[in-house]
Amino acid sequence: MGQMKTTVEITDALLERARKHAGETGQTVRGLIEEGLRRVLEAEPPARPFHLPDRSVGKAGAVNPLEAMTWQDLRGAIYGEPEA
């Protein structure tokens, strides 16, 4: 697997803690960052599938009153135009 160089901005206090920990454990700061990223990504829960909520209006199987309207009547109802 290839390597990519990148810049990571972290607080000075966190960097100092990471350097101290790395020195005490014989690791590099880079190794600590990679290990932390691996742990977070492995612990990430799987994405839940999207569920579209039912926002139906009226009763199932009922006659749709809009189907009886002409396009002009429907447009007038939408835009509040008086019937001609």
Phi, psi and omega in degrees: 000138181285170178241148179231135178271135180215166178251134178238124178262120177227164181293154179300319182296319179292321178296319179296318177297319180295317179297318180296313180298318180299317179296321181289331184256358180075022178254171172259161176298321177302315179299320178296316180297315180297318179297317178298317178297317179300314181298315180296316183288328178287329181276352183296127180293150179296147181295135177277142178295146180291134177241117179280119180292148180283115179244032181297150178241139179088189182258146179299132178084353180287159179289134178276115183293340180286336182293336180276351183274148173282167179299320180295319178295318180296316179298318178296322179292323181290313186264003177070028180273140178292151179292142182278000000 
